[in-house]
Amino acid sequence: MNIQHLLIRGSEKVVSHYRLLLASAKAEQERELFISRIERERRLQNAFRGDRAERFAP
């Protein structure tokens, strides 16, 4: 297992935890926070995979 694969797996685990938190979020502000963190992790995953177009997206 290389470092890139390890980083992607770790990021996928983080996303799964954020999804659990999102499901139990009470306030809209909490939901928005977890959604933004999930999106950030997805961008990181794409960067780890080498997707250059996604790496430079806002």
Number of C-alpha atoms within 10 A of each C-alpha: 5 6 9 14 13 12 15 19 13 14 19 16 13 14 20 13 14 20 17 11 15 19 11 11 15 10 9 10 10 14 18 13 14 21 17 13 16 21 13 14 20 17 18 18 22 16 17 18 14 12 13 11 9 14 15 9 7 5
